[in-house]
C-alpha cells in the first residue's frame, strides 16, 4: 500500500497537483507559460547522472567537429608552421587524444558542450506537451526551433522549478 493511499483522497489530490509546476518565461515583451513535470528523487538522480556523464560517442562527435578545422589547417601546412606558431609561447599542443589551444582543451570544451546539450534534452523532456505527446526532440532539433538565449532562459526556469534553491528553502 502506498503512502498516498494510507493518507487518503485529500493527500492524493495534493500529490497529483504537486507533480506539475507552471513556469513563466519572460523575454522582452513576450511572456509565456509552460508546465514542468517535477521529477521524483530517483528520476532527478538519473537526470543528474546522465547530464554530468554524457555519452562518450557524443563527446567524441563534438570534439571531432570542433577540432577538425584546426587539425585540417595543421595537416595542410608546412611542418614548420606549428613551430612558428609556438615560437614564443606554446599556442597549440597536440596530444594523443586532445588538442590544446592557448591552454584550453578542445576535448574539455566538447565535454562541457555535450553536458549542456544533454541537460537541454533532459529538461525539455520534463515540459508538459499540450498535445500529450512526450517531448523527445534532440538538442539539434530544439536549437532549430529556439535561439540559444531562449533555450538558456527555459532551462534556467525549469531548473528553478525542479531544484529547491537557498532562498526557497530559507522561506520554509
C-alpha positions as CSV (number, residue, x, y, z in Angstrom):
1,X,0.0,0.0,0.0
2,X,1.4,3.4,-0.9
3,X,1.7,6.4,1.4
4,X,-0.9,8.3,-0.7
5,X,-3.5,5.6,-0.1
6,X,-2.8,5.5,3.6
7,X,-3.1,9.3,3.9
8,X,-6.4,9.4,2.0
9,X,-8.0,11.1,-1.0
10,X,-7.1,14.7,0.0
11,X,-3.5,13.8,0.1
12,X,-3.8,12.1,-3.3
13,X,-5.2,15.4,-4.7
14,X,-2.3,17.4,-3.3
15,X,0.2,14.8,-4.6
16,X,-1.3,14.9,-8.1
17,X,-1.3,18.8,-8.1
18,X,2.4,18.8,-6.9
19,X,3.6,16.8,-9.9
20,X,3.5,19.9,-12.2
21,X,4.7,23.4,-11.7
22,X,3.9,26.3,-14.0
23,X,6.9,28.5,-15.1
24,X,6.7,31.8,-16.8
25,X,9.4,32.6,-19.4
26,X,9.7,36.3,-19.8
27,X,11.8,37.5,-22.8
28,X,11.5,41.2,-23.6
29,X,7.8,41.8,-24.3
30,X,6.9,38.2,-24.7
31,X,5.7,36.1,-21.8
32,X,4.6,32.5,-22.0
33,X,3.7,29.8,-19.5
34,X,4.9,26.2,-19.6
35,X,4.1,23.4,-17.3
36,X,7.0,21.4,-15.9
37,X,6.7,17.9,-14.5
38,X,8.5,17.7,-11.2
39,X,10.6,14.5,-11.2
40,X,10.7,12.3,-8.1
41,X,14.1,11.9,-6.3
42,X,15.0,8.7,-8.2
43,X,14.3,10.3,-11.6
44,X,16.1,13.5,-10.6
45,X,19.2,11.5,-9.7
46,X,19.0,9.7,-13.1
47,X,18.8,13.1,-14.9
48,X,21.7,14.5,-12.9
49,X,23.8,11.4,-13.6
50,X,23.1,11.4,-17.4
51,X,23.8,15.2,-17.6
52,X,27.1,15.0,-15.7
53,X,28.3,12.0,-17.6
54,X,27.3,12.5,-21.2
55,X,27.8,9.7,-23.7
56,X,31.4,9.4,-24.9
57,X,30.3,9.0,-28.5
58,X,28.6,12.3,-28.3
59,X,31.6,14.0,-26.7
60,X,33.8,12.5,-29.5
61,X,31.5,13.7,-32.2
62,X,31.5,17.2,-30.8
63,X,35.3,17.1,-30.3
64,X,35.8,16.0,-33.9
65,X,33.5,18.8,-35.1
66,X,35.4,21.4,-33.0
67,X,38.9,20.2,-33.7
68,X,38.5,19.4,-37.5
69,X,39.3,22.9,-38.8
70,X,42.5,23.3,-36.7
71,X,43.6,19.7,-37.5
72,X,43.0,20.3,-41.2
73,X,45.0,23.5,-41.2
74,X,47.9,21.8,-39.4
75,X,47.9,18.9,-41.7
76,X,47.9,21.1,-44.8
77,X,50.5,23.5,-43.5
78,X,54.3,23.1,-43.7
79,X,55.8,21.2,-40.8
80,X,57.4,24.4,-39.6
81,X,54.1,26.1,-39.3
82,X,53.4,24.7,-35.8
83,X,56.9,25.5,-34.7
84,X,56.4,29.1,-35.9
85,X,53.1,29.5,-34.0
86,X,54.6,28.1,-30.8
87,X,57.9,30.0,-31.1
88,X,57.3,32.5,-28.3
89,X,54.7,30.6,-26.4
90,X,53.0,27.2,-26.8
91,X,49.8,28.2,-28.5
92,X,48.8,24.8,-30.0
93,X,49.7,21.4,-28.5
94,X,48.6,18.1,-29.9
95,X,48.3,15.1,-27.5
96,X,47.2,11.5,-28.1
97,X,43.5,12.4,-27.7
98,X,43.3,16.1,-27.4
99,X,44.1,19.4,-29.0
100,X,45.2,22.2,-26.6
101,X,44.7,25.7,-28.0
102,X,46.1,28.5,-25.9
103,X,45.8,26.4,-22.8
104,X,42.3,25.3,-23.5
105,X,41.5,21.7,-24.1
106,X,39.2,21.2,-27.1
107,X,38.1,17.8,-25.5
108,X,37.1,19.6,-22.3
109,X,35.1,22.1,-24.3
110,X,33.4,19.2,-26.2
111,X,32.6,17.6,-22.8
112,X,31.0,20.8,-21.5
113,X,29.1,21.2,-24.7
114,X,27.8,17.6,-24.5
115,X,26.8,18.2,-20.9
116,X,24.8,21.3,-21.9
117,X,23.1,19.6,-24.8
118,X,22.1,16.6,-22.6
119,X,20.8,19.0,-19.9
120,X,18.7,20.8,-22.5
121,X,17.3,17.5,-23.8
122,X,16.5,16.1,-20.3
123,X,15.0,19.4,-19.1
124,X,12.8,19.9,-22.2
125,X,11.6,16.3,-21.7
126,X,10.1,17.5,-18.4
127,X,7.9,20.0,-20.2
128,X,4.2,19.1,-20.4
129,X,3.2,19.0,-24.0
130,X,-0.2,20.5,-24.9
131,X,-0.7,17.6,-27.4
132,X,0.0,15.0,-24.8
133,X,3.0,13.7,-26.7
134,X,6.3,13.4,-24.9
135,X,9.0,15.9,-25.8
136,X,11.8,13.7,-27.1
137,X,13.5,16.1,-29.5
138,X,17.3,16.2,-29.7
139,X,19.3,19.2,-28.8
140,X,19.8,20.0,-32.5
141,X,16.0,19.9,-33.1
142,X,15.4,22.2,-30.2
143,X,18.1,24.5,-31.4
144,X,16.4,24.7,-34.8
145,X,13.2,25.9,-33.1
146,X,14.6,28.3,-30.5
147,X,17.5,30.8,-30.3
148,X,20.1,29.9,-27.7
149,X,19.1,32.8,-25.4
150,X,15.6,31.4,-25.2
151,X,16.9,27.8,-24.6
152,X,19.0,29.1,-21.7
153,X,16.1,31.0,-20.2
154,X,13.8,28.0,-20.4
155,X,16.4,25.7,-18.9
156,X,17.0,28.2,-16.1
157,X,13.3,28.4,-15.3
158,X,13.0,24.6,-15.4
159,X,16.0,24.3,-13.1
160,X,14.4,26.8,-10.6
161,X,11.2,24.7,-10.7
162,X,12.7,21.3,-10.1
163,X,15.5,22.2,-7.7
164,X,14.9,24.0,-4.4
165,X,17.3,26.9,-4.1
166,X,18.6,28.5,-1.0
167,X,16.0,31.4,-1.0
168,X,13.1,29.0,-1.3
169,X,14.5,26.6,1.3
170,X,15.1,29.5,3.8
171,X,11.4,30.7,3.4
172,X,10.2,27.4,4.8
